[in-house]
Amino acid sequence: MTALVSTEWLSANIETPGLRILDASYHIGLPGEPPRDAAAEFNAAHIPGATFMDLAAFAEPGAPLPSTMPAPAHFANLAARLGLRRDARIVLYDDAPHRTAARAWVMLRAFGFTDVALLDGGLAKWRVEERPLTQGALTPVSTTIDVPTSGIGLLDLAAMRALQQDGSAQIVDARSAARFTGAEPDPRPGVAPGHIPGSRNLPYPQLFNADGTWKQGDALAAAFTAAGVDLDRPLAMTCGSGITASVLAFGAHLLGREAAVYDGSWTEWGGDPATPKATGDA
């Protein structure tokens, strides 16, 4: 299974044994965003056979930062409740403006799931094509998952400080230009405006076509290049809280590059008085 599957492919393979479909819609709820209930929306209409992956629950309980990746034991417990198996083929989709299925993709891969794909265009494209939808929630059969020892492809503050100082990886920021430059204040209290010094700005919407599907090939590479990103260098993706940084990481993956995600992202870096900060253009 490729990393990106079409609605046509999913429709043709939806009843394939061993295929799991997960709705990974998550609404961040930043100031100015209309309130939405992802679970209620799933119960009202979802792709047949899909299970709701509650990304809010898949965050580490009590963590001081939003959307923190879960500790291995917490992840394993929730994944087992969803009935996930490491040998499953998993297709993720969402109906969220921040493209949160990519966050689920990063998370599953970080904990050892290897056959994971995104649905190109998500639920919006499925709806436009008038493909079938169903209501209500499924109760998956629980499984047992060994607790992984560590996450793969994730960076913490110490790692980010080291690579920012030595330039060993190119840092790419998925936030809007206004937040990156500091022209717009950060929406979270106590977080400074601006960006990590030396980073490049690639707002995540630039990776998508007008119809919400992913750019691919030369068009996708051009989005990175236009932002001054050298795809041949190691990549570290950041954003506000690790959500849309995952979008950039998936985009790099489509181009055959692997990128790490800074989990704490700007909420951690910008909220730490000891970290260096820059404003203005890259």
C-alpha positions in Angstrom: 0.0 0.0 0.0 1.4 3.4 -0.9 1.6 6.2 1.6 -1.2 8.1 -0.2 -4.3 6.3 -1.5 -7.1 7.7 -3.6 -10.8 7.7 -2.8 -11.2 5.3 -5.8 -8.7 2.9 -4.3 -10.3 2.9 -0.9 -13.8 2.5 -2.3 -12.6 -0.6 -4.3 -10.7 -2.1 -1.3 -12.9 -1.0 1.6 -13.9 -4.6 2.5 -10.4 -6.1 2.2 -9.6 -8.3 5.2 -7.0 -6.7 7.5 -7.6 -3.1 6.3 -8.4 -0.6 9.0 -9.8 2.8 8.4 -9.4 5.5 11.0 -11.0 8.9 11.2 -8.3 11.1 12.8 -10.2 14.4 12.7 -9.1 16.7 15.5 -10.0 20.3 16.0 -7.3 22.4 17.8 -9.7 25.2 18.8 -7.3 28.1 18.5 -8.8 31.6 19.1 -11.1 32.6 16.2 -11.7 29.0 15.1 -15.4 27.9 15.3 -16.0 25.2 17.9 -16.4 21.7 16.5 -16.9 18.3 18.0 -14.9 15.7 16.0 -16.5 12.7 17.8 -20.0 14.0 17.2 -19.3 14.7 13.6 -17.9 11.2 13.2 -21.1 9.7 14.7 -23.2 11.7 12.3 -21.3 10.7 9.2 -18.2 8.7 8.4 -16.7 6.3 5.8 -18.2 2.8 6.2 -16.1 0.6 8.4 -14.1 3.5 9.9 -13.3 3.8 13.6 -12.8 7.1 15.4 -9.2 7.7 16.5 -9.6 10.3 19.2 -6.3 12.3 18.9 -7.3 14.4 21.9 -7.1 11.2 24.0 -3.9 10.1 22.2 -2.1 13.0 23.9 -0.1 12.5 27.1 -2.4 13.1 30.1 -1.3 16.0 32.2 1.4 17.2 29.9 2.2 20.9 30.1 2.2 21.3 26.3 -0.8 20.8 24.0 -1.0 17.7 21.8 2.0 16.1 23.4 2.8 12.6 22.0 1.7 9.9 24.4 4.1 7.9 26.5 4.5 4.4 25.1 2.3 2.7 27.7 -0.6 5.2 27.2 -0.3 4.8 23.4 -0.3 1.0 23.6 -3.4 1.0 25.8 -5.4 3.3 23.5 -4.2 1.5 20.3 -5.3 -1.8 21.8 -8.7 -0.5 22.6 -9.1 0.5 18.9 -8.2 -3.1 18.0 -5.1 -2.1 16.1 -2.5 -4.7 15.1 1.0 -4.0 13.9 0.4 -6.1 10.8 -2.7 -4.2 9.8 -2.9 -2.0 6.8 -4.2 1.4 8.1 -5.8 4.2 6.1 -6.2 7.5 7.9 -8.4 10.4 6.9 -9.8 13.5 8.5 -12.2 16.4 8.0 -10.2 19.0 9.8 -8.6 22.2 8.5 -5.3 21.4 10.1 -5.0 18.1 8.2 -4.7 16.1 11.4 -4.6 12.7 9.8 -0.9 13.5 9.2 -0.4 13.8 12.9 -1.9 10.3 13.4 0.4 9.0 10.6 3.5 10.4 12.4 2.3 8.9 15.7 1.6 5.4 14.4 4.9 5.3 12.6 6.7 6.6 15.8 5.3 3.5 17.6 6.2 0.9 15.1 3.3 0.8 12.6 4.7 0.6 9.1 1.8 0.1 6.7 0.0 3.4 7.2 -1.5 5.6 4.5 -3.5 8.8 4.2 -6.6 9.2 2.1 -6.0 11.8 -0.5 -8.6 14.6 -0.2 -9.9 13.1 3.1 -13.6 13.0 3.9 -14.3 16.2 2.0 -13.3 14.6 -1.3 -15.3 11.4 -0.4 -18.4 13.6 0.2 -18.0 15.6 -3.1 -17.9 12.3 -5.0 -21.1 11.3 -3.2 -19.6 8.1 -1.9 -21.5 6.2 0.9 -21.4 7.4 4.5 -22.7 5.8 7.6 -23.7 6.9 11.1 -23.0 5.7 14.6 -19.9 4.3 16.2 -18.3 0.9 15.8 -17.1 -1.0 18.9 -13.7 -2.5 17.8 -12.5 -5.8 19.2 -9.7 -5.0 21.6 -6.2 -6.4 20.9 -2.9 -6.6 22.8 0.0 -4.4 21.7 3.5 -4.7 23.2 4.6 -1.4 24.7 7.2 0.2 22.5 10.4 1.4 24.1 10.6 4.7 22.3 9.1 6.9 19.6 10.7 7.1 16.2 11.2 10.4 14.3 10.4 12.7 17.2 12.6 15.5 18.6 12.5 17.1 22.0 13.7 20.5 23.1 17.3 19.4 23.9 17.6 17.8 20.4 16.2 20.9 18.7 18.6 23.2 20.6 21.5 21.1 19.5 20.6 21.0 15.8 19.7 24.7 15.8 23.2 25.5 17.2 25.2 23.2 14.9 23.1 23.4 11.8 22.9 19.7 11.4 19.4 19.8 10.0 17.2 22.3 8.3 14.3 23.5 10.4 11.1 24.0 8.6 8.1 25.8 10.2 4.6 25.0 9.1 2.8 28.0 10.6 1.5 31.0 8.7 3.9 33.7 7.6 2.3 36.2 10.0 3.0 33.9 13.0 6.5 33.0 11.7 7.6 36.6 11.3 6.0 37.7 14.5 3.7 40.2 12.7 0.9 38.4 14.5 1.0 37.5 18.2 1.0 33.9 19.2 -2.5 32.7 20.1 -1.3 30.9 23.2 -0.7 33.0 26.3 2.9 33.3 27.4 4.4 32.3 24.1 6.6 34.8 22.3 6.1 35.8 18.7 8.5 34.8 16.0 10.4 31.6 15.0 13.5 29.5 15.7 16.6 31.3 14.3 17.7 29.8 11.0 14.4 28.1 10.3 12.5 28.3 7.0 8.8 29.0 6.7 6.6 26.7 4.6 2.9 27.2 5.6 1.3 23.8 5.4 -1.6 24.8 3.1 1.0 25.3 0.3 1.3 21.5 0.0 -2.3 21.1 -1.2 -4.1 21.6 -4.5 -7.2 23.8 -4.6 -9.5 20.7 -4.3 -7.8 19.7 -1.1 -5.7 16.9 -2.5 -2.0 16.7 -2.0 0.4 18.1 -4.5 2.8 15.5 -5.7 6.0 15.1 -7.7 7.5 18.3 -9.1 4.6 20.5 -7.8 5.2 19.3 -4.2 9.0 19.6 -4.5 8.5 23.1 -5.8 6.6 24.2 -2.7 9.6 23.2 -0.5 12.1 24.7 -2.9 10.2 28.0 -3.0 10.4 28.2 0.8 14.2 27.8 0.6 14.2 24.3 1.9 17.0 22.0 0.7 15.4 18.6 0.5 18.8 16.9 0.4 19.6 18.0 3.9 18.2 16.4 7.1 14.9 17.9 8.0 13.3 18.9 11.3 9.7 20.1 11.1 8.0 22.4 13.6 4.8 24.4 14.0 2.7 25.5 16.9 2.1 22.3 18.8 3.4 19.5 16.5 0.2 19.0 14.5 0.9 20.8 11.2 4.6 20.0 11.4 3.4 16.4 10.8 1.8 17.6 7.5 5.3 18.8 6.3 6.8 15.5 7.4 4.3 13.6 5.4 4.9 15.8 2.4 8.6 15.2 2.6 7.8 11.5 2.8 5.9 11.7 -0.4 9.1 13.0 -2.0 11.2 10.1 -0.6 12.7 12.1 2.3 12.2 11.3 6.0 11.8 14.3 8.4 11.7 14.4 12.2 8.9 16.3 14.0 9.6 18.6 17.0 6.8 17.6 19.3 6.8 20.6 21.6 7.2 23.0 18.6 6.8 26.7 19.0 4.6 26.5 22.1 7.6 25.0 23.9 10.3 26.9 22.2 8.5 30.3 22.2 7.4 29.8 25.8 10.9 29.1 27.1 12.7 32.3 28.1 16.1 30.6 27.6 15.7 29.8 23.9 16.9 32.1 21.1 14.1 33.7 19.0 13.9 35.6 15.8 11.3 37.8 14.1 11.0 38.9 10.5 11.5 36.8 7.4 13.8 33.8 7.3 
